[in-house]
């Protein structure tokens, strides 16, 4: 009986635990009153939409490839792993076909950049925007 209990305990301890990923939110400056669908956000981060409706150039911010938020965003919005998205951008830059590549910033810097720039867009962990009035959440990415 003791052996069975120890085997069960060991199997529980060795079973991978599924950790819930934190939600990611897409943010803009509160002065930017745009509404976007997930398809629009994907188009911005795919270089298909490069200006806002008012004609101003979009300043998009990406997170580092190893960021958990980037992995979630890439999978849920872009439909592929973060490394694949980064490789696509690298290919566009090398072939000189990138029209408006996003700038890579750490989470805090992306958040502050959006807070300061009316034409900026970024995505960050949802916990970073809680209680903030200097950014506006466009959508939640789960």
N, C-alpha and C positions, 0 to 999 in steps of 0.2 A: 504494500500500500504506500509506504514511504517513497519507494522508487517511482511509482506512478505519479505521485504528487510532485516530486522533484522534476520529472520529465515534463509535466504540464506547466510547472512554474518556469522551467527553462524555455519551453516553446513560447510562452507568453512574453518573456523578456527578450527573446530573439526575434519576435515578430516585428516587422517594420511598423512604426506608428505613423499614421497619416496626419500631418500637421496642416491645419487650415491656413491657406495663404491669406495674407491681409488684402483687403480690397484696394484697388487702385482707382484713382479718380483723374479725369482729364480736366485741366484747369485753364482758365484765361483770366485776364485782368478784368476787374469789375466794370471798367469803362467800356469794355467790348461786349456789346449786347447780342452777339451772334448766338444762334442756336444751331447745333450740328448733330447729325446722326452719327452712329458708329461708322457708317459707310463714308461719311464726309471726313471723319478723323483719319480713317485708313487712307483716304485719298491724299490728305495733307502729308501724312507720314510715308506715302508712296511716291511723292513728288508729282502728283497729278493735279493738285490744287496748290497754288503758290501765293495767291493773294486773297485777301478778304473781299467781301462784296463791295466795300468802299474803295477798292483798288490798292490799298496798302499791302505791302509785302508781309507775308506771315513769317514770324520768327519762331520756328519750332525748336523745342528742346527735347532731346533724347537723354535717357539715363545710361550709365555704363552697362555693357553687355552682361556683366555678372550680377547686376542688381536684380533682386527678386521682383521688384515692381516692373522692371523692363521685361523680364521673362514672362510675367503674367500679361502685360500689355501686348507683347509680341504674339503670344499664343492666342489670346482672346480677340484682339482687334486686327492684327496683321495676318493671323492665320498660319503662322509658322514660328519656329524657334528664334530666339533673339539673335543667335549667331548667324542664321540664314538671312535675317533682315540686315544685319551689319555687313554681311558679305555682299548683299545686293547693293548697298550704298557704296561700299568700297569699289565695286565694279563700275558703278555710275561715275564715281569720281575719277577713276583711272581712264575711263573711256571719254571723259569730259562731256557726259550727258546729264549730269546732275544739275537741275535748275535751282533748287532751293533746299540743299541738304540741312537736316537738323543739326544743331550744335549739341555736343555731348557735355552734360554737366552732371555733377552729383546732385542728389535729390534736393538738398537745401538750396543750392545755387539755382537750380531750375525753378524752384518755388519763388525765390527772391527775384529772379529775372522776370517772371510773369507778373509779379506784383508791381514791378517798375515799368513794364513795357506794355502799352495798350494793344500791340499787335502780336504779342507772344502767346504761345500755347505750349503746354507740357502735361505730363502725367506724373503723379507722385503717389506714395502710399496715402490712403485716406486719413490716417491718423495725423498726418502733417498739416492738414487744412482745418482741423477741428477748431472752431472758435475764431478763425481768421476772417477778416473783412477785406483784406488786401488782394484776395483772389476769389474767383467765382468758379464753382464746380459746374462743369457742363454735363458730365455723365460719370456714372460709376461703372467700373469694369470688374466683373466677377469672374 
